[in-house]
C-alpha cells in the first residue's frame, strides 16, 4: 500500500483561516456586565425567609378570623368554641402550669423512646451495610413491621409491660425504628462510588471512612428519616396517652385532651391540640431546620 505524504505548507501560502485581531477594549465591551442588585432584589433573595414568614402569618391570621366567624355563627361553645376562647384557655393553662407539666411528661417519654429507637435503627443500618445477611434481615423486618401502626401494638405492650412508661416507650421505639432504618440504609446505599473510591485513595478505612465519607453523603436521607421518625413518635405518643387516659388516668398532653373532653371543656381540648401543634412546629424549625441549614445546605447538597 502506498502512503502519500501531505504537502508541507510554505511560508508564502495564505493562512487556511483568516485571522483578525480584536482590541482589548472591544473584548471588554462584548463581555456581560454585572448589573447592580437593588435593595428589593437583595431582600427577596436573602430575606426570602422573612417574606415567607409574613405570608404564613397572614394565612394563619385569615384562618383564625374564619374560625372566629364560624364559631360565632354556630353559637355553640360545646361543639366549636371561638378562637379567642381557645387562646384564653391556652394562656390560662400555660400560666397555671398544668399544660407545662403535661407537656413535660410527654416530652420526657418521647425523648426516651426516640433516643432508644434511633440507637436501634443505626445499629440495624450498620449491620445492613456490613453484610448481605444484615441487609436481608433489615429488608425482611421493615417489610413486616413498617406497615404496622405503632398504636396497634399498645394492647400487646400493656400485657407485657403493664400500665406505665414501659408500654409507651415500646410503641415509640416501634414508631421510630423502621422509618429511620429504611432511610439511613437507603442513604448509605446511594453514596456514589466515586466518593467511596476517593476515600479509599486517601487511605481512609474503618470509622474514619464512615465518618468522613459515608455519613456526610448519607446525611440528607438520615435527616429525613429522623424527621419522619419524630413525627410518627409524636403522633403515636399523643394517641397512646389518650388510650392511657381511659385506662390509667394519668399521662401528658393526650391525657389532658381526654380529660377535658370528658368534662365537656372544648376550649381546653383545642388548647391542648394547639400546644401539640406548637411543640411539633418548634422542634421542626428550631432543631431539624437548623441542622439542615448548617450541614447539607451549607455543603451544597440541597437547595
Buried (B, 14 or more C-beta within 10 A) or exposed (E): EEEEEEEEEEEEEEEEEEEEEEEEEEEEEEEEEEEEEEEEEEEEEEEEEEEEEEEEEEEEEEEBEEBBEEBEEEEEBEEBBBBBBBBBBBEBBBEEEEBEEBBEBBBEBBEBBBBBBBEBBBEBBBBBBEEEEBBEBBEEBBEEEEEEBBBEBBEEBBEEBEEEBEBBBBBBBBBBBBBBBBBBBBBBEEBEEEEBEEBEEEEBEEEEBBEEBBBBBBBBBBBBBBBBBBBBBBBBBBBBBBBBBEEBEEBBBBBBBBBBBEEEBBBBBBBBBBBBEEBBEEBBEEEBBEBBEEBBBEEEEEE
